[in-house]
Amino acid sequence: DLEVLATSRERRFRLFASLECEGQLFMTPHDFILAVTTDEPNAHPLSLQFLQKQEETPPAWKGSSKLFRNLKEKGVISYTEYLFLLCILTKPHAGFKIAFNMFDTDGNEMVDKKEFLVLQEIFRKKNERREAKGDEDKRALLRVQLYGLHASPNNVLKTGELISRSYWDTLRRNTSQALFSDLAERADDITNLVSDTTLLVHFFGKKGKAELNFEDFYRFMDNLQTEVLEIEFLSYSNGMNTISEEDFARILLRYTNVENTAVFLDNVRYNMIEEKGITFDEFRSFFQFLNNLEDFAIALNMYNFASRSIGQDEFKRAVYVATGLKLSPHLVNTIFKIFDVDKDDQLSYKEFIGIMKDRLQRGFRGYKTLQRYPTFKSCLKKELHSR
């Protein structure tokens, strides 16, 4: 019954969370990795044991791009932290400093545990403002599962703020509006009620007294993006240094609302003259570009205003102007082969941007099941085409 009231993010968190403490659900680091890289969770009973100790959680300065893989089941992640981690996966490196400054409420270029907990209050506030009318008991149970028994009903934000399009926008818009003095008065109570999750121990130490500097914060965000991309890449590379152009297309289309993916996959199968494969460096550079999609869309739209077609040279220039990234000629050619449906070696601006916006949201605009291998029908078509 709670599925009706839950958002797509809440449903996915509830689906993959494997720990429960006093009615509140938590993910392990392994659960989080599965939630952003696979379609279904492992079959497991919900653990009713008390949250595991964070003894193996390293400090922020010892972070790596294998942090979540190394921790596996030895850690806990709350729902608000899950939202925070999802935000990180879609943000450009240029925005990391802005993100850090949003947490650094007192401007001392360090973030402490109390400042970081503003995140929880902001996300909870946004959730309360958009709750639909319904069974109050069920909505209360959902709040317990996501925020715990002790979620404070007191507002931390000023009333009357606009509801932003995303949680990251909410954080950006409302942190400056947060009544931090009110939070500070209740900070000790809030801190005592919040469990020592993996992120809190990683950032602020086992005693919660450490402070987080920008260098460590940047490293954490960069490592998380790299770790998720490595997992996705390695799931297709089979120990090789590259993945096929077709598998690259499958990964791009995985989290989108495209109903007929066969059209795009056929483009790659039949139109790639030379299959070189996509390296991890190319793979990562594409997703770094994708995290700058809004700036790229502005640059690309200028060609539309000038009534100019968008060829590979124009595409590469728009990417570089908007992001500072230089995509390899082979990667750009592969992108064009995937999305050039009418075979004129020109990119459809609206179609490409629309599909990539879906991909950037990682399925929360409509999660799509991934087919790991070509169907018998597509294999038969390819065989007949080659004869």
Beta strands, then each sheet from edge to edge (+ up, - down):
strand 1: 19-21
strand 2: 24-26
strand 3: 242-243
strand 4: 278-279
sheet 1: 1+ 2-
sheet 2: 3+ 4-
end
